Amino acid sequence: MSAATTTDAANGRQDPRQDPQRDPQPPHGPPQDPQPTPLVRARDLDLRYPGGLLALAGVALELHAGEFVAIVGPSGSGKSSLLRAIAGLTPTSRGELRVAGLTPAHARTRWARAAFVFQDPTLLPWRSVRDNVALPLELGRSRSTTLDHRAEVDRALTLVGLADFAEVHPDQLSGGMRMRASLARALVTRPELLLLDEPFGALDELTRERLDDELLRLWQRDRFAALAVTHNLAEAVLLADRVLVLSPRPGRVIHQQAIELPRPRPPGLQHTPEFAAQLATLRARVQESA
C-alpha cells in the first residue's frame, strides 16, 4: 500500500480511486456528433399585419437540409404568411426566425439560395418560356457567376419536361405546363431551399398527381430542403417526411406527424393500407384543429 493510501486510511478517508460512488470516467472513443443546425428555425414567432390582424402566434418549427416538410391547416391559418416570412417577403412581429443562420431579409440578399413557387405561375406574358426561366439568373441569383446561363436554363427545362416548349409564350401553354415553367424557374438556380405555396392547387386531379410525381423525382435527385403548403392531405402524406398542422388563426403548430413511408415513394403507394393509415391519422388531427 502506498504512503498516500496508508495516510488516508488512518484518517478515515477512502482512497477516491477505490470509491464505488465516485462518478465514472467518460468512456473512451470518438465524440458524439452534434445535432445539425436547422436550415430554417422559428421560435415563438408572431406575425401581425399593419391593420392589426394577427396571422401567426408562437410558431415553432425546424427544417433541416434535404428534408421535405408539408404544412396543412384550415384556410386563413397563416400557412402562406409563414412561407412569405421565411422568404423574407413579409416581416414578422416577435420571436426568432433564421434561414441558413441569417434573418430572412439577409438570407434573401446574401445567401440567395432559396426559391419560391407561388400559387399562380406569375410568368411574364411578353417573355418566352426560356426567358421566364432565365429571369433569376439575369437578376444575379445563381450560386456562381461562372454558370453558363443558357445551359442552366436548358437543364431546368429538361428536368420539368418543357425542353420542346422553350420558345413559346405562356399563353400558349396549358395550366399544368405553366406551373412546370414556374417550377423550372425556381430550380434554375439550384436552390438549397424550395418554398412551395400550393402551386398545384388550381390544377385538375390528374395533372396535379403528375406534377407531384415530378416534384418527388426532382427532390429525390437534388435533395434540396422543401417546405410546402397544401390543403390536400393525401398530397402532404405523399410528398413529406413530416407534416405540420396549424391551428385556426392565429396559426400555431399544434401537431407534427412523421410520415413513416418508404423513400423513394414506390408506384401505387397511395393505394396501400400503410398510406391509408398515415392519411387517416393526419385527417383526424386536422379535424381536431378545425
ZIDA-V431822 format. One record per pair of residues at least 12 apart in sequence whose C-alpha atoms are under 7 Angstrom apart, sorted by the first residue. I is the first residue (numbers start at 0). J is the second residue. Records with the same first field share a line. If there is no record, write none. Layout:
I=J, J
This chain:
37=61, 62, 63, 64
38=62, 63, 64, 98, 99
39=61, 62, 63, 97, 98, 99
40=60, 61, 62, 96, 97, 98
41=58, 59, 60, 61, 95, 96, 97
42=58, 59, 60, 94, 95, 96
43=57, 58, 59, 94, 95
44=56, 57, 58, 59, 93, 94, 95
45=57, 58, 91, 92, 93, 94
46=91, 92, 93
47=91, 92
53=249
54=76, 77, 248, 249, 250
55=77, 248, 249, 250, 251
56=249, 250, 251
57=251
58=251, 252
59=252
63=224
64=223, 224
65=222, 223, 224
66=224, 225, 240
67=224, 225, 226, 239, 240, 241
68=225, 226, 227, 239, 240, 241, 242
69=226, 227, 228, 235, 239, 241, 242, 243
70=227, 228, 229, 242, 243, 244
71=228, 229, 230, 243, 244, 245
72=244, 245, 246, 285
73=247, 289
75=247, 248
76=245, 246, 247, 248, 249, 250
77=248, 250
78=228
79=196
82=194
85=103
86=103, 107
87=103, 104, 107
111=140
112=190, 191, 192
113=190, 191, 192, 193
114=185, 190, 192, 193, 194
115=185, 193, 194, 195
116=181, 182, 185, 194, 195, 196, 198
117=195, 196, 198
118=196, 197, 198
119=198
120=177, 178, 181
122=169
124=168, 169, 170
126=168
127=165, 166, 167, 168, 169
128=164, 165, 166, 167, 168, 169, 180
129=152, 165, 166
131=184
132=152, 180, 183, 184, 187
133=152, 184
136=148, 188
140=188
141=188
142=188
151=187
152=187
155=183, 186, 187
156=183
159=179, 183
174=202
175=202, 206
190=223
191=223, 224
192=223, 224, 225
193=223, 224, 225, 226
194=225, 226, 227
195=226, 227, 228
196=227, 228
197=227, 228, 229
215=238
219=263
232=278
233=278
236=258, 278
239=258
240=257, 258
241=255, 256, 257, 258
242=255, 256, 257
243=255, 256
244=285
246=288
247=288, 289
258=277
